[in-house]
Amino acid sequence: MTTESKAARPTLPASPPLTERQEARRRRILHTSAKLASRGGFDAVQMREVAESSGVALGTLYRYFPSKVHLLVATMQDQLQHMHETLRKRPPSEQEPGARVAQTLMRAFRALQREPHLADAMVRALTFADRSVSPEVDTVSRLTTAIILDAMGLDGPATPEQLSAVRVIEHTWHSALITWLSGRASIAQVKIDIETVCRLIDLTSPDRESGRR
């Protein structure tokens, strides 16, 4: 995106923080969305049924989430946040940063594997997302980045080269998830791909880079 296009975009006012009651309502909606998706995937998540099962008016649901895609991307945010908390409680046991990231991402992958319909619904929503869902999609990306950076166990900030490697790993992980969901890759192949791309972490470490000079 060019500087001019960024400047031309109007600045949107920040959304006010949710009250405790509103947050509880939002939690119910996300829980219902995940439950319906787990049962029947993307098509099973119908906004009217989500509203009824969550105990909110349909108009209220649309104020929180303007479309099913917004809702399912937010559901993925919620799932990643829970996953991040779980991974922090049980950090990876490998010594090298690349191996730690690979171990972490495979644990996350296996968590999604246990809920294939839910995983498919969330990935389809990401695929269908247009510019109106950009903030939510960006949050999913930031959460994935945070999971990877935590797994790396760095002593200081990541270098630009390491951040570039993280982005490539994110793309590969997402692609691997899609190919597995479509039946075009086995879990064994996903593991190989993830372990291979995670070697970029070690290749871009400052110690390795300084050793080349």
TORKOL-4160 file (C-alpha; in steps of 0.2 Angstrom, whole numbers, padded with zeros to 4 digits, m for minus):
213
<pt num="1" X="0000" Y="0000" Z="0000"/>
<pt num="2" X="0007" Y="0017" Z="m0005"/>
<pt num="3" X="0009" Y="0032" Z="0007"/>
<pt num="4" X="m0004" Y="0042" Z="m0003"/>
<pt num="5" X="m0017" Y="0028" Z="m0001"/>
<pt num="6" X="m0014" Y="0027" Z="0018"/>
<pt num="7" X="m0016" Y="0046" Z="0019"/>
<pt num="8" X="m0032" Y="0045" Z="0009"/>
<pt num="9" X="m0040" Y="0032" Z="0021"/>
<pt num="10" X="m0051" Y="0041" Z="0034"/>
<pt num="11" X="m0047" Y="0038" Z="0052"/>
<pt num="12" X="m0061" Y="0029" Z="0060"/>
<pt num="13" X="m0065" Y="0033" Z="0078"/>
<pt num="14" X="m0059" Y="0020" Z="0091"/>
<pt num="15" X="m0073" Y="0008" Z="0097"/>
<pt num="16" X="m0077" Y="0011" Z="0115"/>
<pt num="17" X="m0073" Y="m0003" Z="0127"/>
<pt num="18" X="m0087" Y="m0016" Z="0130"/>
<pt num="19" X="m0096" Y="m0016" Z="0147"/>
<pt num="20" X="m0095" Y="m0031" Z="0157"/>
<pt num="21" X="m0113" Y="m0036" Z="0151"/>
<pt num="22" X="m0108" Y="m0033" Z="0133"/>
<pt num="23" X="m0093" Y="m0043" Z="0135"/>
<pt num="24" X="m0103" Y="m0057" Z="0142"/>
<pt num="25" X="m0115" Y="m0056" Z="0128"/>
<pt num="26" X="m0100" Y="m0056" Z="0115"/>
<pt num="27" X="m0093" Y="m0072" Z="0124"/>
<pt num="28" X="m0110" Y="m0081" Z="0122"/>
<pt num="29" X="m0111" Y="m0077" Z="0104"/>
<pt num="30" X="m0093" Y="m0083" Z="0100"/>
<pt num="31" X="m0096" Y="m0099" Z="0110"/>
<pt num="32" X="m0112" Y="m0102" Z="0100"/>
<pt num="33" X="m0103" Y="m0099" Z="0084"/>
<pt num="34" X="m0089" Y="m0111" Z="0088"/>
<pt num="35" X="m0102" Y="m0124" Z="0094"/>
<pt num="36" X="m0112" Y="m0123" Z="0078"/>
<pt num="37" X="m0097" Y="m0123" Z="0067"/>
<pt num="38" X="m0090" Y="m0139" Z="0076"/>
<pt num="39" X="m0106" Y="m0148" Z="0072"/>
<pt num="40" X="m0108" Y="m0144" Z="0054"/>
<pt num="41" X="m0094" Y="m0132" Z="0047"/>
<pt num="42" X="m0096" Y="m0115" Z="0038"/>
<pt num="43" X="m0114" Y="m0118" Z="0032"/>
<pt num="44" X="m0120" Y="m0123" Z="0049"/>
<pt num="45" X="m0117" Y="m0106" Z="0056"/>
<pt num="46" X="m0133" Y="m0096" Z="0052"/>
<pt num="47" X="m0135" Y="m0079" Z="0060"/>
<pt num="48" X="m0153" Y="m0081" Z="0065"/>
<pt num="49" X="m0149" Y="m0097" Z="0074"/>
<pt num="50" X="m0133" Y="m0090" Z="0082"/>
<pt num="51" X="m0144" Y="m0075" Z="0089"/>
<pt num="52" X="m0158" Y="m0087" Z="0096"/>
<pt num="53" X="m0145" Y="m0099" Z="0104"/>
<pt num="54" X="m0136" Y="m0084" Z="0111"/>
<pt num="55" X="m0151" Y="m0076" Z="0118"/>
<pt num="56" X="m0149" Y="m0060" Z="0109"/>
<pt num="57" X="m0159" Y="m0051" Z="0096"/>
<pt num="58" X="m0154" Y="m0053" Z="0078"/>
<pt num="59" X="m0151" Y="m0034" Z="0076"/>
<pt num="60" X="m0140" Y="m0035" Z="0091"/>
<pt num="61" X="m0130" Y="m0049" Z="0084"/>
<pt num="62" X="m0127" Y="m0039" Z="0068"/>
<pt num="63" X="m0121" Y="m0024" Z="0078"/>
<pt num="64" X="m0107" Y="m0035" Z="0086"/>
<pt num="65" X="m0104" Y="m0044" Z="0070"/>
<pt num="66" X="m0110" Y="m0037" Z="0053"/>
<pt num="67" X="m0109" Y="m0054" Z="0044"/>
<pt num="68" X="m0106" Y="m0072" Z="0046"/>
<pt num="69" X="m0088" Y="m0070" Z="0040"/>
<pt num="70" X="m0085" Y="m0056" Z="0053"/>
<pt num="71" X="m0092" Y="m0068" Z="0066"/>
<pt num="72" X="m0081" Y="m0083" Z="0061"/>
<pt num="73" X="m0065" Y="m0073" Z="0059"/>
<pt num="74" X="m0069" Y="m0067" Z="0077"/>
<pt num="75" X="m0071" Y="m0085" Z="0082"/>
<pt num="76" X="m0054" Y="m0089" Z="0075"/>
<pt num="77" X="m0047" Y="m0074" Z="0085"/>
<pt num="78" X="m0055" Y="m0081" Z="0101"/>
<pt num="79" X="m0049" Y="m0099" Z="0097"/>
<pt num="80" X="m0031" Y="m0093" Z="0095"/>
<pt num="81" X="m0031" Y="m0083" Z="0111"/>
<pt num="82" X="m0036" Y="m0098" Z="0121"/>
<pt num="83" X="m0023" Y="m0108" Z="0111"/>
<pt num="84" X="m0010" Y="m0095" Z="0115"/>
<pt num="85" X="m0014" Y="m0096" Z="0134"/>
<pt num="86" X="m0013" Y="m0115" Z="0134"/>
<pt num="87" X="0004" Y="m0115" Z="0125"/>
<pt num="88" X="0011" Y="m0102" Z="0137"/>
<pt num="89" X="0006" Y="m0114" Z="0151"/>
<pt num="90" X="0015" Y="m0128" Z="0143"/>
<pt num="91" X="0030" Y="m0120" Z="0133"/>
<pt num="92" X="0039" Y="m0131" Z="0120"/>
<pt num="93" X="0053" Y="m0142" Z="0126"/>
<pt num="94" X="0065" Y="m0141" Z="0111"/>
<pt num="95" X="0081" Y="m0131" Z="0113"/>
<pt num="96" X="0083" Y="m0123" Z="0096"/>
<pt num="97" X="0071" Y="m0108" Z="0092"/>
<pt num="98" X="0066" Y="m0116" Z="0075"/>
<pt num="99" X="0062" Y="m0133" Z="0083"/>
<pt num="100" X="0052" Y="m0124" Z="0097"/>
<pt num="101" X="0042" Y="m0115" Z="0084"/>
<pt num="102" X="0039" Y="m0131" Z="0074"/>
<pt num="103" X="0033" Y="m0140" Z="0090"/>
<pt num="104" X="0022" Y="m0126" Z="0095"/>
<pt num="105" X="0013" Y="m0125" Z="0078"/>
<pt num="106" X="0011" Y="m0144" Z="0077"/>
<pt num="107" X="0002" Y="m0143" Z="0094"/>
<pt num="108" X="m0009" Y="m0129" Z="0088"/>
<pt num="109" X="m0012" Y="m0139" Z="0072"/>
<pt num="110" X="m0017" Y="m0155" Z="0082"/>
<pt num="111" X="m0029" Y="m0144" Z="0092"/>
<pt num="112" X="m0038" Y="m0139" Z="0076"/>
<pt num="113" X="m0037" Y="m0157" Z="0070"/>
<pt num="114" X="m0048" Y="m0162" Z="0084"/>
<pt num="115" X="m0061" Y="m0150" Z="0078"/>
<pt num="116" X="m0060" Y="m0151" Z="0059"/>
<pt num="117" X="m0077" Y="m0144" Z="0055"/>
<pt num="118" X="m0073" Y="m0129" Z="0066"/>
<pt num="119" X="m0056" Y="m0127" Z="0058"/>
<pt num="120" X="m0064" Y="m0128" Z="0040"/>
<pt num="121" X="m0077" Y="m0115" Z="0045"/>
<pt num="122" X="m0064" Y="m0102" Z="0052"/>
<pt num="123" X="m0052" Y="m0105" Z="0037"/>
<pt num="124" X="m0066" Y="m0103" Z="0024"/>
<pt num="125" X="m0071" Y="m0086" Z="0033"/>
<pt num="126" X="m0053" Y="m0080" Z="0032"/>
<pt num="127" X="m0053" Y="m0085" Z="0013"/>
<pt num="128" X="m0069" Y="m0076" Z="0010"/>
<pt num="129" X="m0065" Y="m0060" Z="0020"/>
<pt num="130" X="m0065" Y="m0044" Z="0010"/>
<pt num="131" X="m0058" Y="m0027" Z="0015"/>
<pt num="132" X="m0072" Y="m0024" Z="0028"/>
<pt num="133" X="m0065" Y="m0038" Z="0038"/>
<pt num="134" X="m0047" Y="m0032" Z="0037"/>
<pt num="135" X="m0045" Y="m0027" Z="0056"/>
<pt num="136" X="m0051" Y="m0044" Z="0062"/>
<pt num="137" X="m0040" Y="m0053" Z="0049"/>
<pt num="138" X="m0025" Y="m0042" Z="0055"/>
<pt num="139" X="m0029" Y="m0047" Z="0073"/>
<pt num="140" X="m0028" Y="m0066" Z="0068"/>
<pt num="141" X="m0011" Y="m0063" Z="0060"/>
<pt num="142" X="m0005" Y="m0053" Z="0075"/>
<pt num="143" X="m0010" Y="m0068" Z="0087"/>
<pt num="144" X="m0002" Y="m0080" Z="0076"/>
<pt num="145" X="0014" Y="m0070" Z="0076"/>
<pt num="146" X="0013" Y="m0068" Z="0095"/>
<pt num="147" X="0012" Y="m0087" Z="0096"/>
<pt num="148" X="0027" Y="m0090" Z="0085"/>
<pt num="149" X="0038" Y="m0076" Z="0094"/>
<pt num="150" X="0034" Y="m0083" Z="0111"/>
<pt num="151" X="0039" Y="m0100" Z="0105"/>
<pt num="152" X="0056" Y="m0094" Z="0099"/>
<pt num="153" X="0060" Y="m0088" Z="0117"/>
<pt num="154" X="0071" Y="m0073" Z="0111"/>
<pt num="155" X="0081" Y="m0064" Z="0124"/>
<pt num="156" X="0077" Y="m0047" Z="0115"/>
<pt num="157" X="0067" Y="m0040" Z="0100"/>
<pt num="158" X="0066" Y="m0050" Z="0084"/>
<pt num="159" X="0077" Y="m0044" Z="0070"/>
<pt num="160" X="0070" Y="m0039" Z="0054"/>
<pt num="161" X="0076" Y="m0055" Z="0046"/>
<pt num="162" X="0068" Y="m0065" Z="0060"/>
<pt num="163" X="0052" Y="m0056" Z="0057"/>
<pt num="164" X="0052" Y="m0059" Z="0039"/>
<pt num="165" X="0055" Y="m0078" Z="0043"/>
<pt num="166" X="0040" Y="m0077" Z="0055"/>
<pt num="167" X="0029" Y="m0070" Z="0041"/>
<pt num="168" X="0034" Y="m0085" Z="0029"/>
<pt num="169" X="0031" Y="m0097" Z="0043"/>
<pt num="170" X="0013" Y="m0090" Z="0045"/>
<pt num="171" X="0010" Y="m0091" Z="0027"/>
<pt num="172" X="0016" Y="m0109" Z="0026"/>
<pt num="173" X="0006" Y="m0114" Z="0042"/>
<pt num="174" X="m0010" Y="m0107" Z="0034"/>
<pt num="175" X="m0007" Y="m0115" Z="0018"/>
<pt num="176" X="m0004" Y="m0132" Z="0026"/>
<pt num="177" X="m0020" Y="m0130" Z="0036"/>
<pt num="178" X="m0029" Y="m0127" Z="0019"/>
<pt num="179" X="m0021" Y="m0142" Z="0010"/>
<pt num="180" X="m0025" Y="m0153" Z="0025"/>
<pt num="181" X="m0043" Y="m0148" Z="0026"/>
<pt num="182" X="m0045" Y="m0151" Z="0007"/>
<pt num="183" X="m0038" Y="m0168" Z="0009"/>
<pt num="184" X="m0023" Y="m0164" Z="m0002"/>
<pt num="185" X="m0010" Y="m0166" Z="0012"/>
<pt num="186" X="m0008" Y="m0179" Z="0026"/>
<pt num="187" X="m0003" Y="m0174" Z="0044"/>
<pt num="188" X="0014" Y="m0182" Z="0041"/>
<pt num="189" X="0017" Y="m0170" Z="0026"/>
<pt num="190" X="0011" Y="m0155" Z="0036"/>
<pt num="191" X="0023" Y="m0159" Z="0049"/>
<pt num="192" X="0038" Y="m0160" Z="0037"/>
<pt num="193" X="0033" Y="m0144" Z="0029"/>
<pt num="194" X="0031" Y="m0135" Z="0046"/>
<pt num="195" X="0048" Y="m0142" Z="0052"/>
<pt num="196" X="0056" Y="m0137" Z="0035"/>
<pt num="197" X="0050" Y="m0119" Z="0035"/>
<pt num="198" X="0054" Y="m0117" Z="0054"/>
<pt num="199" X="0072" Y="m0119" Z="0050"/>
<pt num="200" X="0072" Y="m0101" Z="0043"/>
<pt num="201" X="0071" Y="m0096" Z="0062"/>
<pt num="202" X="0089" Y="m0103" Z="0065"/>
<pt num="203" X="0095" Y="m0097" Z="0048"/>
<pt num="204" X="0091" Y="m0079" Z="0052"/>
<pt num="205" X="0097" Y="m0079" Z="0070"/>
<pt num="206" X="0109" Y="m0064" Z="0074"/>
<pt num="207" X="0123" Y="m0076" Z="0080"/>
<pt num="208" X="0122" Y="m0086" Z="0063"/>
<pt num="209" X="0122" Y="m0069" Z="0053"/>
<pt num="210" X="0137" Y="m0062" Z="0063"/>
<pt num="211" X="0146" Y="m0078" Z="0060"/>
<pt num="212" X="0145" Y="m0076" Z="0041"/>
<pt num="213" X="0154" Y="m0059" Z="0042"/>
